[in-house]
Amino acid sequence: MDNKMYHSLLNLKEALGETTDGVKSRAGELITELLEDFQEKSTDYQHELEEYIMDKPLKSMGLAIGFGILIGKFIL
């Protein structure tokens, strides 16, 4: 293999490596953003649920018992 082709292949290898690193870095950033969004939304839902339970304790208890019975029927 001549020297010019060898250097061209080395340059191509380096460019591909940089592109791959860029893609991995961006994928990591996207995953981090998604996890942060998920954590924020789950915290919001938790607060909404806590407020609902405090505002309507009997209805919440009835729903919990109903779901418990329903899940129990599926398990047994």
Biotite code that builds the C-alpha atoms (Angstrom):
import biotite.structure as struc

atoms = struc.array([
    struc.Atom([0.000, 0.000, 0.000], chain_id="A", res_id=1, res_name="MET", atom_name="CA", element="C"),
    struc.Atom([1.445, 3.346, -0.934], chain_id="A", res_id=2, res_name="ASP", atom_name="CA", element="C"),
    struc.Atom([2.124, 6.024, 1.629], chain_id="A", res_id=3, res_name="ASN", atom_name="CA", element="C"),
    struc.Atom([-0.551, 8.458, 0.326], chain_id="A", res_id=4, res_name="LYS", atom_name="CA", element="C"),
    struc.Atom([-3.322, 5.872, 0.582], chain_id="A", res_id=5, res_name="MET", atom_name="CA", element="C"),
    struc.Atom([-2.147, 4.860, 4.028], chain_id="A", res_id=6, res_name="TYR", atom_name="CA", element="C"),
    struc.Atom([-2.344, 8.463, 5.286], chain_id="A", res_id=7, res_name="HIS", atom_name="CA", element="C"),
    struc.Atom([-5.766, 8.897, 3.684], chain_id="A", res_id=8, res_name="SER", atom_name="CA", element="C"),
    struc.Atom([-6.995, 5.809, 5.516], chain_id="A", res_id=9, res_name="LEU", atom_name="CA", element="C"),
    struc.Atom([-5.529, 7.092, 8.790], chain_id="A", res_id=10, res_name="LEU", atom_name="CA", element="C"),
    struc.Atom([-7.265, 10.447, 8.303], chain_id="A", res_id=11, res_name="ASN", atom_name="CA", element="C"),
    struc.Atom([-10.534, 8.657, 7.570], chain_id="A", res_id=12, res_name="LEU", atom_name="CA", element="C"),
    struc.Atom([-10.116, 6.536, 10.699], chain_id="A", res_id=13, res_name="LYS", atom_name="CA", element="C"),
    struc.Atom([-9.534, 9.643, 12.829], chain_id="A", res_id=14, res_name="GLU", atom_name="CA", element="C"),
    struc.Atom([-12.535, 11.443, 11.310], chain_id="A", res_id=15, res_name="ALA", atom_name="CA", element="C"),
    struc.Atom([-14.763, 8.446, 11.969], chain_id="A", res_id=16, res_name="LEU", atom_name="CA", element="C"),
    struc.Atom([-13.489, 8.244, 15.540], chain_id="A", res_id=17, res_name="GLY", atom_name="CA", element="C"),
    struc.Atom([-14.283, 11.919, 16.133], chain_id="A", res_id=18, res_name="GLU", atom_name="CA", element="C"),
    struc.Atom([-17.751, 11.498, 14.625], chain_id="A", res_id=19, res_name="THR", atom_name="CA", element="C"),
    struc.Atom([-18.411, 8.458, 16.785], chain_id="A", res_id=20, res_name="THR", atom_name="CA", element="C"),
    struc.Atom([-17.279, 10.338, 19.886], chain_id="A", res_id=21, res_name="ASP", atom_name="CA", element="C"),
    struc.Atom([-19.584, 13.215, 18.974], chain_id="A", res_id=22, res_name="GLY", atom_name="CA", element="C"),
    struc.Atom([-22.545, 10.883, 18.535], chain_id="A", res_id=23, res_name="VAL", atom_name="CA", element="C"),
    struc.Atom([-21.836, 9.144, 21.848], chain_id="A", res_id=24, res_name="LYS", atom_name="CA", element="C"),
    struc.Atom([-21.528, 12.487, 23.596], chain_id="A", res_id=25, res_name="SER", atom_name="CA", element="C"),
    struc.Atom([-24.821, 13.786, 22.160], chain_id="A", res_id=26, res_name="ARG", atom_name="CA", element="C"),
    struc.Atom([-26.591, 10.513, 22.998], chain_id="A", res_id=27, res_name="ALA", atom_name="CA", element="C"),
    struc.Atom([-25.365, 10.829, 26.582], chain_id="A", res_id=28, res_name="GLY", atom_name="CA", element="C"),
    struc.Atom([-26.640, 14.409, 26.755], chain_id="A", res_id=29, res_name="GLU", atom_name="CA", element="C"),
    struc.Atom([-30.053, 13.368, 25.414], chain_id="A", res_id=30, res_name="LEU", atom_name="CA", element="C"),
    struc.Atom([-30.335, 10.516, 27.907], chain_id="A", res_id=31, res_name="ILE", atom_name="CA", element="C"),
    struc.Atom([-29.408, 12.866, 30.748], chain_id="A", res_id=32, res_name="THR", atom_name="CA", element="C"),
    struc.Atom([-32.058, 15.375, 29.610], chain_id="A", res_id=33, res_name="GLU", atom_name="CA", element="C"),
    struc.Atom([-34.685, 12.642, 29.358], chain_id="A", res_id=34, res_name="LEU", atom_name="CA", element="C"),
    struc.Atom([-33.869, 11.345, 32.835], chain_id="A", res_id=35, res_name="LEU", atom_name="CA", element="C"),
    struc.Atom([-34.054, 14.849, 34.298], chain_id="A", res_id=36, res_name="GLU", atom_name="CA", element="C"),
    struc.Atom([-37.428, 15.451, 32.603], chain_id="A", res_id=37, res_name="ASP", atom_name="CA", element="C"),
    struc.Atom([-38.712, 12.101, 33.839], chain_id="A", res_id=38, res_name="PHE", atom_name="CA", element="C"),
    struc.Atom([-37.574, 12.829, 37.386], chain_id="A", res_id=39, res_name="GLN", atom_name="CA", element="C"),
    struc.Atom([-39.199, 16.278, 37.317], chain_id="A", res_id=40, res_name="GLU", atom_name="CA", element="C"),
    struc.Atom([-42.496, 14.937, 35.969], chain_id="A", res_id=41, res_name="LYS", atom_name="CA", element="C"),
    struc.Atom([-42.579, 12.035, 38.405], chain_id="A", res_id=42, res_name="SER", atom_name="CA", element="C"),
    struc.Atom([-42.009, 14.463, 41.289], chain_id="A", res_id=43, res_name="THR", atom_name="CA", element="C"),
    struc.Atom([-44.844, 16.649, 39.979], chain_id="A", res_id=44, res_name="ASP", atom_name="CA", element="C"),
    struc.Atom([-47.166, 13.622, 39.746], chain_id="A", res_id=45, res_name="TYR", atom_name="CA", element="C"),
    struc.Atom([-46.217, 12.579, 43.260], chain_id="A", res_id=46, res_name="GLN", atom_name="CA", element="C"),
    struc.Atom([-47.129, 16.014, 44.625], chain_id="A", res_id=47, res_name="HIS", atom_name="CA", element="C"),
    struc.Atom([-50.422, 15.995, 42.707], chain_id="A", res_id=48, res_name="GLU", atom_name="CA", element="C"),
    struc.Atom([-51.254, 12.560, 44.097], chain_id="A", res_id=49, res_name="LEU", atom_name="CA", element="C"),
    struc.Atom([-50.420, 13.652, 47.645], chain_id="A", res_id=50, res_name="GLU", atom_name="CA", element="C"),
    struc.Atom([-52.692, 16.688, 47.262], chain_id="A", res_id=51, res_name="GLU", atom_name="CA", element="C"),
    struc.Atom([-55.511, 14.533, 45.886], chain_id="A", res_id=52, res_name="TYR", atom_name="CA", element="C"),
    struc.Atom([-55.204, 12.092, 48.789], chain_id="A", res_id=53, res_name="ILE", atom_name="CA", element="C"),
    struc.Atom([-55.293, 14.933, 51.318], chain_id="A", res_id=54, res_name="MET", atom_name="CA", element="C"),
    struc.Atom([-58.269, 16.592, 49.607], chain_id="A", res_id=55, res_name="ASP", atom_name="CA", element="C"),
    struc.Atom([-60.283, 13.366, 49.192], chain_id="A", res_id=56, res_name="LYS", atom_name="CA", element="C"),
    struc.Atom([-59.072, 10.785, 51.715], chain_id="A", res_id=57, res_name="PRO", atom_name="CA", element="C"),
    struc.Atom([-62.158, 8.539, 51.636], chain_id="A", res_id=58, res_name="LEU", atom_name="CA", element="C"),
    struc.Atom([-62.306, 8.391, 47.852], chain_id="A", res_id=59, res_name="LYS", atom_name="CA", element="C"),
    struc.Atom([-58.550, 7.695, 47.749], chain_id="A", res_id=60, res_name="SER", atom_name="CA", element="C"),
    struc.Atom([-58.938, 4.893, 50.277], chain_id="A", res_id=61, res_name="MET", atom_name="CA", element="C"),
    struc.Atom([-61.832, 3.410, 48.295], chain_id="A", res_id=62, res_name="GLY", atom_name="CA", element="C"),
    struc.Atom([-59.786, 3.484, 45.091], chain_id="A", res_id=63, res_name="LEU", atom_name="CA", element="C"),
    struc.Atom([-56.835, 1.855, 46.838], chain_id="A", res_id=64, res_name="ALA", atom_name="CA", element="C"),
    struc.Atom([-59.034, -0.914, 48.237], chain_id="A", res_id=65, res_name="ILE", atom_name="CA", element="C"),
    struc.Atom([-60.698, -1.404, 44.836], chain_id="A", res_id=66, res_name="GLY", atom_name="CA", element="C"),
    struc.Atom([-57.373, -1.682, 43.043], chain_id="A", res_id=67, res_name="PHE", atom_name="CA", element="C"),
    struc.Atom([-56.118, -4.037, 45.729], chain_id="A", res_id=68, res_name="GLY", atom_name="CA", element="C"),
    struc.Atom([-59.101, -6.337, 45.250], chain_id="A", res_id=69, res_name="ILE", atom_name="CA", element="C"),
    struc.Atom([-58.733, -6.180, 41.459], chain_id="A", res_id=70, res_name="LEU", atom_name="CA", element="C"),
    struc.Atom([-55.028, -7.000, 41.572], chain_id="A", res_id=71, res_name="ILE", atom_name="CA", element="C"),
    struc.Atom([-55.721, -9.769, 44.108], chain_id="A", res_id=72, res_name="GLY", atom_name="CA", element="C"),
    struc.Atom([-58.202, -11.400, 41.727], chain_id="A", res_id=73, res_name="LYS", atom_name="CA", element="C"),
    struc.Atom([-55.650, -11.377, 38.900], chain_id="A", res_id=74, res_name="PHE", atom_name="CA", element="C"),
    struc.Atom([-52.941, -12.889, 41.095], chain_id="A", res_id=75, res_name="ILE", atom_name="CA", element="C"),
    struc.Atom([-55.097, -15.606, 42.590], chain_id="A", res_id=76, res_name="LEU", atom_name="CA", element="C"),
])
